[in-house]
Amino acid sequence: MDEWTHALTFIGLATVFILGMVIAARIFAVRPSYRSDVRRDTYECGEEPDGTAWLKFHPRYFVVGLVFVLFDVEAAFLLPWSLNLRELGGLALVDMGIFLGVLFLGWIYALRKGALKWQ
């Protein structure tokens, strides 16, 4: 069998598996026997809720969260790379330099746009 046959077989099996899981979730889904208004209440550690849970947050919070995730993923890539640098060779050093350069450009862009300034 050639590579295309393997790829198409894999895609077909993955599609069948995903559709099977979706259909099984629809068939065997556990549903409540009655609807309760309590389910719609805000839960705050057993205390009575104070106000509504639907608050508007400034988009800056989301941008800071995305930047945190970006640099957290960077750290997750840097640790195994740094532990295996001798076995990987010089090309891995160049590749990681390019990776860090792109992330650094993104960081500079975020700083210039003022995404990380607290007002």
Stockholm file with secondary structure:
# STOCKHOLM 1.0

chainA/1-119         MDEWTHALTFIGLATVFILGMVIAARIFAVRPSYRSDVRRDTYECGEEPDGTAWLKFHPRYFVVGLVFVLFDVEAAFLLPWSLNLRELGGLALVDMGIFLGVLFLGWIYALRKGALKWQ
#=GR chainA/1-119 SS CCHHHHHHHHHHHHHHHHHHHHHHHHHSCCCCSSCCGGGGSCCBTTBCCCSCSCCCCCHHHHHHHHHHHHHHHHHHHHHHHHHTHHHHCHHHHHHHHHHHHHHHHHHHHHHHHTTTCCC
#=GC SS_cons         CCHHHHHHHHHHHHHHHHHHHHHHHHHSCCCCSSCCGGGGSCCBTTBCCCSCSCCCCCHHHHHHHHHHHHHHHHHHHHHHHHHTHHHHCHHHHHHHHHHHHHHHHHHHHHHHHTTTCCC
//
